[in-house]
Amino acid sequence: MKIRRKKCKKRYLNGKYVYEYYQYSIGFPVYYHESIVPLLETDYEMYLAVENKNIYIALEARENVSVPRKTPEKNKKKKRFYKSKI
């Protein structure tokens, strides 16, 4: 297995400036593909440890913490009617 590093460039202000950053990826061998495909839709929390020349990467399934974005009744704007001064 290899860890790959790709240099990415993003242009902003109509191409006047360039923001550069590196993106890292790991290629999995073909014999792991059948095991990995069912897990692709899940978000993971990543833990990384380095000991001597060994890298240990642990992935733990992240719980879905998103909630529906509904405004509570007390925070909704109320229509206010003002008496006109005539």
C-alpha positions in Angstrom: 0.0 0.0 0.0 1.1 3.5 -0.7 0.1 6.9 0.7 -0.4 9.3 -2.2 0.0 13.0 -2.0 -1.7 15.2 -4.6 -1.2 19.0 -4.9 -4.5 20.8 -5.4 -4.8 24.4 -6.6 -7.9 26.6 -6.2 -8.0 29.9 -7.9 -9.9 32.9 -6.5 -10.5 36.6 -7.3 -11.0 35.7 -11.0 -7.8 33.7 -11.2 -5.6 36.5 -9.7 -4.5 34.4 -6.7 -3.9 30.7 -6.2 -4.5 28.7 -3.0 -2.5 25.5 -2.9 -2.9 22.5 -0.5 -2.1 18.8 -0.4 -4.6 16.1 -0.4 -3.7 12.6 0.9 -5.2 9.3 -0.1 -4.7 5.6 0.4 -5.3 3.0 -2.3 -6.8 -0.3 -1.1 -5.8 -3.6 -2.7 -8.4 -5.2 -4.9 -9.1 -8.1 -2.6 -10.5 -5.7 0.0 -12.9 -4.0 -2.3 -15.8 -6.4 -1.6 -15.5 -5.6 2.1 -15.2 -1.9 1.7 -18.1 -1.2 -0.8 -20.9 -1.6 1.8 -19.2 0.8 4.1 -18.7 3.7 1.7 -21.9 5.6 2.7 -20.9 6.0 6.3 -19.0 8.9 7.9 -16.0 7.9 10.0 -13.9 9.5 12.8 -10.2 8.9 12.1 -7.6 8.1 14.7 -3.9 8.0 13.7 -0.9 6.7 15.6 2.8 6.6 14.5 5.2 4.2 16.2 8.7 3.9 14.8 8.1 3.5 11.1 4.6 2.0 11.5 1.4 4.0 10.9 -1.8 2.8 12.6 -5.1 4.2 11.2 -8.4 3.4 13.0 -11.8 4.4 11.6 -14.8 4.5 13.9 -18.3 5.0 12.5 -19.6 8.5 13.4 -23.1 8.8 14.8 -25.5 10.9 12.8 -25.8 14.0 14.9 -27.6 16.2 12.4 -31.1 17.3 13.4 -33.9 18.6 11.3 -33.6 22.4 11.1 -37.0 23.5 12.3 -37.6 26.8 14.1 -39.2 26.3 17.5 -42.6 27.9 17.9 -41.3 30.5 20.4 -38.6 31.8 18.0 -40.9 32.2 15.0 -41.6 35.8 14.0 -45.0 36.9 15.0 -47.1 39.1 12.8 -47.6 42.4 14.6 -50.4 44.7 13.9 -49.9 48.3 14.8 -52.7 50.8 15.2 -52.3 53.7 12.8 -52.5 57.2 14.2 -54.9 59.2 12.1 
